[in-house]
Amino acid sequence: MYNVPSSREDFTALDSAKYIWKELGLPVEALVSLSLPGEGLTLPSSFKIGDLAQSTVALSALAAALIYALKTESAVPRVTVPRQHAAVEFNSEKLYTIDGKSHHKLWGPVGGLHKTSDGYVRMHDSFPHHRNGALALLGLPATATRADAAEKMLQWKAQELEDTAINSGLVMTMLRSYEQWDAHPQSKAISDIPISIKRIAAGPKGLRPRLSGESPKCLNGLRVLELSRVIAAPVAGKTLAAHGADVLWVTSPDLPDLPALDRDLSRGKRTIQLNLNDAKDKLKLLELASTADVFIQGYRPTSLATRGISAADLAALNSRIIYANLSAYGPSGPWSNRRGFDSLVQTCGGMNVSEAQHYGRGEPARPMPCQALDHGAGYLLATGILAALYRQVTLGGCYEVDVSLAGVMKYLRSLGQYPGRSGFECADLESAVDVSDYLETKPCEFGALTAVKHSASVEGCMPGWDVMPKSLGSDKAEWLD
């Protein structure tokens, strides 16, 4: 039995926003405040990335505007998200420059799609320990080249290599078609709705005093503790920061960073470093969490739970916490605890095969032109967090929010694809020169940062980032107010 996504092929971006908004149980009357101008293709792909970008950015902005309306006991402010600007923002980590120089080398030297004896696998190698581990698995030294890895992979069957890599804590996945993915047990475990919110404990209703009243931005006073890396979860924190939240981004001094991503995705955030293997640092994290409003984590679902930092643990510590998870494959199913990244989910879920078939040039696989699953998941996680906050204010309770890359993939696929090569008949966004109208320049520790402005506007509460990127661990581990 297959698990084929529901069909929403006739949906516009506005239809998607309305559909998900209603599924979250948010007030329907707020939708009259939403404006989504623009139409047509935005990025060269058979997938409707423009619809995903515009609708998910819009949902997060409208949810922020809804919270502002609660804070001020007023009408929901007008929210506008232009279509092309939203699509540009889905490429933000590729389009920024510092002192005029691009810094968007995101991939390692040996990863990507590799042929096996009976198919293909994709290796993720952005982090050195993943790259070196994969090379060791193949019997190669850390100095091996991509050609060396390709030769070794021809000796493996795709499924066997995927299984062995995953069991070794590495990140590779076999290239699958839609038919293969739809028959897979993990596909069956993924919800048809890309945001899950569940009440996990009792708690008071109403707004905390620091969140009440007029403010320059919608979410001023909201405290967000973010433990994340790469793109998806950082987009969620960055989005909340754009609307005024105080976001403390927590990284570990013992884990590798990705500066090329961090320069873009740390905008709006203060940065602290804590080692959770150190008792004193873990105590500081729990101290911060005890008075936080939101806890975002982008690691595997059980990673923090084994350290006593699960949703239930924090709900026992803080009766108003909203605990938000961003995972690769969701909280249920045989792959729920598996590592994964946007490119791997595209590969295993049939998207790369279908994209190549639509492009029609005989490729075995073709990735989307941006990390659409990452960005879509980030905006949807921000939306889910604010929907949970709305429930908390009106009903009380602690909430857990789940969004996965695979869930976003399923939703994007449900929107249908453009026929044949028609979706590719527009220009790609390769550099900042292509999108100059959507950029802003601000000074940061590393030079003059020119980067994509937030694509949403909220009448009277204009989003944007005041805090600019800085060295990791530059800030004090404390809240602003």
N, C-alpha and C positions, 0 to 999 in steps of 0.2 A: 504494500500500500504506500502511495506517495503522499507527501505533505506539500502540495502545491499552494503558493500564496493566494489569498483572495485577490480578485481582479478589481483594480481601481483605475483602469486604463483611461477612463473619461475624466478623471479628476484634474482640475487645475491646481495651481499652488494654493489658491484660496480655499478650494474644496478640501485639500489635505489639512490645512490649518484648522478649518472648522471641524473636520472629522475628529482629529486628535483632541482638540479642545473639548469637544462634547464627550468623547470617551473618557477624559480625565474628570468629568463631572464639574467643570468650571462654568461660571454663569454665562449663558448663551448671549445675554444682552451686551456683554463686553465686546462681542465680535463686530458690532457696528463701528467700533473705534479703529478697525484694522483696514489699512489701504495697502494694496500690493500692485504698484504700477509696473508696466513692462510686459513684454511677451516675446516668444520666439526662442531660438536656440541661444545658449550661453557658452557652452563648452563642447568640443567635438567628442561626442559619445552617442551610442545608441540609447543610453540610459537618460532619464529625465532629471539630470543633475540640477538644472535650473529650478525645477519645481521643488526638489528636495531642499535646496539651499534657501530659496525664498520663504518656503513654508516653515522650516525649522528655526531660522533666524526670527521670523515673525512671531512664532509661538513663544519663544523666550522673551522677546520684547513686550508682547502683549501681557504675558504673565507678570513681568516686572511692573508694567503699568497698572495691572489689577491690584498688586500689593500696594502700590502708591495710592490707589483709590481707597483701599482699606485704611491706610495710615492717615489719610487726610479727610476721610469721610466725604469724598467728592466723586464726581464722575470719572470713568476711566479715560485717561488722556489719549489723544489721537496717536496712533502708531503707524509709521510708514516704512516699508522696506522695498526699495527698488530692486527689480529682478537681477539686472546685470551686476549691480554692486554686491548683492548677496553671493553671486557666483564667483566674483573676484575674491571675496572674503574666504571662500572655500579653498582658495589657493594662497592664503596669506603668508604661510611659512616659506613659500617659494619666491615671493615678490618683494620682500623687504631688502633694503640696502643699508649699509653703514658707511658713511662718508663716500657714498656713491658706488660702493663695491658690493656685489652679491655674495651671499654666504649660504646658499641653499643646497649644499652637497649633503644629501640626507641618507645616502645608502653606502654600504661598505663595498670593498673591492671584489668580493667573491660571490655575493648573493645573487638573487634574482631567479629566473626560471632556468632549470637544468633538465636535460633529457636523461631518462633512465632507460633500462633495457626494454621496458614495456609502456612507457608513458613519460610523464614529466613531474617534477616537484619544484616548489619555490622555496628558497632558503632566505630567511631574514637574517641580516648580518650587521645591522646598524650598531649594535653593542659588541664590543670586542670579545666578551666572554661567550656570546652566542656564536660569533664567527670562529673563534679558536676551538670551541667545542665541536662545531660541525666539521672543521678540518681534521680534528683528532679522530672523530668518528669514522672519517673516510681514510684514516691512516696517513694523514698528511701533517707536516709541520705548520706552525703559524705563519711561516714565510711563503706558503704555497700560493700559487696564482689561481685565477678563475679557471684558466685552461686545465690546470692540474685537478681542480675539483670536478670539472666537467668530465674529465676522463674517468675518474673514480666512480662517479655517479652512474655511468653507463653499465657498471657491474651490478647494480642494484635494481630490484623491482620497486616501483613507485610506492606501493602500499607498505612494503617491508621497510623501506627507508623512512617513510613517515612515522611508522610505529616505533622503530628503533630510535629515531631522533627524539620523539616526544617522550619516550620512556627514559631518555638520557637528559631530560630537562632542556632540550633544544627546541628551535622553532623552524620547522619545515612542514610543508603540507603538500599533499598530492593534488595535482590538477584534476578537477572533476567537472563533468557536465551537469546541467540542471537535473537530468534524469538520475544521475548517480547521487547527487546531493539530496534530491527529494526523497530518495529511498533510504537515506542514512538515518539512523536513530537520533542523531543530534538535530537534524532538520525537524523531526517530529516534535522535539521538545521546545522549539522556539515559538513564542507567542505571536499571534497575528497583530497585536498592538505593540509598538516599539517602546512604550514606557510602562513600567509596572510600579505601582505604589501600594504599599501595604502598611497598615497600622500595626506597630509591634509592641506598644505599651501605652498605658494611660498617661495623661499629662494635662496641664491646664490649657484652657483656650484663651484667645485674646493675644494682642501684641505685647511684647516686652516694651517697657517705657522708652528705651533708647531707639526703638523702631517707630514710634508714634510721631505724628505731626508733619508739618511741611519740611521739605528738604530739597537741596539742589538736584539730586538724582533720586530715582525711584527706590533704590535699596540702601541708601545711607543708613548706617547703624547695624546692618546685617553682618554678622561675624561668620566667616567661612574658613575652615581649616581644610587645606587641600594637600593630599598625599598622592602625587602622580608623576608620571613621566610620559614622554612621547607626545601625542597630539590630542586624543579624544577627551580624556578627563581634564587636561589643561585648558582646552577650549571652553569647557563648562565653567571653570573658575574664572577664566578671562572674561567670559560673558557676564557673569555676576558682577565682576569688578567694573565692567563698562557701565553698569547701572548703579554703581556707587558702593557696592559691598566692600567691606574690609577683608581682603583675601590674604591669608597667611599661607604661602606655599612652602611645604615642608619637603625637603630632600635629604638624602642620607650622604654623609661624607664617605661612606663605604661603597656606594654604587656609582657606576659610570654615568656621566651626564651627556647630553646632546646639545652642545652650545648652538649649533645651527638652527635648531628648533626653539631653544629656550629664548633666544633674542626676540622672537615674535610672540611666543605664547606666555611669556612672563609679564607682558605689559599689564599694568594695573595692579600687580601683586607685590607684596612685601615678601622677602625670602629669608627663611631660616633653615638651619641644618640640625637635625637630630638623629642620633644613632639609636635605633630601637633595641639594639642589643646591649645598650648601656642603661642600667637601672635608673640613673638620674635623668637621662634624656627621655626615657619612656615616661617617667613621672611628670616631666614638664609637658609632654604631649597630652597626657590625661588631664593635667591641670588646665591647659588651654581648651581641651574638648569639653570640660565641665561647664564652661560658660560660653561655648560656641553655639551658634544656631544651626550650622550646617557642617557636616563632615563628608568630604569627597575623597574617595579612594579608587585608584585605577589599577590596582594589583589584582592578582588572581583571587577569586572569592574567599578562599580559606587562608590566604597568606597572613592577613592581619588577625583573623580569628584565632589562629594558633598562638598568637602573642597576647591574647586577652583584650583585643581591640575590635571585637565584633560589634554588630549593630546592637545586640542584646546587652553587651558589656557597657556600651556608651549610653544606652537608654536607662540602665540602672544608675549611671553616674549623673545623667542630665535629662530631666523630665521633659525637655523641649527640643531634643536633638532630632535633626533630620539626617539620616545616614544614607549617602548616595554611592552606589557602586557602578563603575564602568568596567565591563568585562568583554572578552572577545566573543564568547558563545552563550552567555546568559547564565542564570543561576540554576538551571535544571538540565538534565540530560547527561550522557556519558562524557561529554567534552566540557562540562561546566567548570572544571578546574584547570582547563588546558590554557597554556599561554597562546597568545595570538595577536596579530596586528592586522591593520586594514588590508594590506596587500595579500596576506595569507587567507583572510576570510573571502576576499574576492576570488582567490584561486580555488579554494576548496568548495565554494558554494556555486560554481558554474558561471559566475559573472565574466571571468576572463575568456572562457570558451565562447560564450554567447557574444561578447563584444567583438571577438575576432571573426566570428561567423558573419556578423552584421557588416564589419569592415570589408570583408570579402577579398582579402589578399593572401589567403592560404596560411596564415599564421596559426600555430596551435593555441596561442593565448594572446590576449591584448588587455593590458590594464586600463582602468579609467584614467582620464587626464588629470585627476586630482585625488586626494585622499578623502573622497566623498563620505565614506562610512565613518571615518574619524570625526570629521566636522559635523556631519548630521547627528552623530551620537552625542557630541559635546553640547550642541544646542538643545537637543531633546533632554539630556540629563539636566541642564539648567532649567528647562521647562518643567520637568518632573519635580525638581527641588522646590520650585516656586508654587507648583500645584499642591505639593505636600504642605508648604507653609500656609497656603490658603486654607487647607483643611484644618491645620493646626489652629489657626486663628479663629475659625468658625466652629470647629467641633472639638478641638483639643486633641492631645495624643502625641506620641512619637511615631515617626514614619521611616520606612526604608524604601528607597527608590532604586530601581534597577533598569539600566539601559545596556544593550550589548551591540557590538558591531554587527553580529549576525542578525539581530533583530532589525537593525536599520537596513541591512541588505535585503531582508525579506520584504520590508515595507517598500523600498525603492523598486524592487522587482515587481511588486504588485501594481505599480503605476504604469507598467508596460514599457515597451521600447519603441523608438522610432523605427519605421520600416527600412530595411536595407541599409544603405549608406547615408540616408538622408540626415541622420543625426550628426554626421561628421562634417556637414557643410557650413562650418563656421570656424573662425580663427581660434587657435589655442592661446593661452596666456603664458608667455614664456619669460617675461621680464617686467620690471617696474615701468619700462618705457611704454608697454602696452596698456597700462592702467593708470596713467598719471593723474587722471581726474579723481581717482578714488584714494589718493595717498595724502599723508600728512607727514611733516618732518618735525621731530622734537629732539632735543639733546638728551643723551644718556651717557652712562659711564664709558661706553665703548666708542662714542663718536656721535655724529648726527644720524639718528635713526629715521629713515623714511619708510613708512609701512602703511598698510591698508587701514583706513578709517573704519570704524564700525558701521555696518550697513543699515542698521535700524536707527530711526529717529523717534523720539517720544516728545510730544508737544509739551513744552515747559520744563522738561527734565532730560536735556540732551545727553545721551550716552557718550562715553569716551573714556580714555585712560589718562590719568594724571601721573601715576607712578610709572617710570620707565625702567627697562632692564638694567640689572646690576649684577655684580658677582654673587654667586650663591652664598647664602649665609650672612648677608650684609646687614640684616635687620635684627632687632631684639625680639625675643620670643614672648611677645605680649600683645594684647589688643590695644587699639588706638584709644578707645574710650572705656 
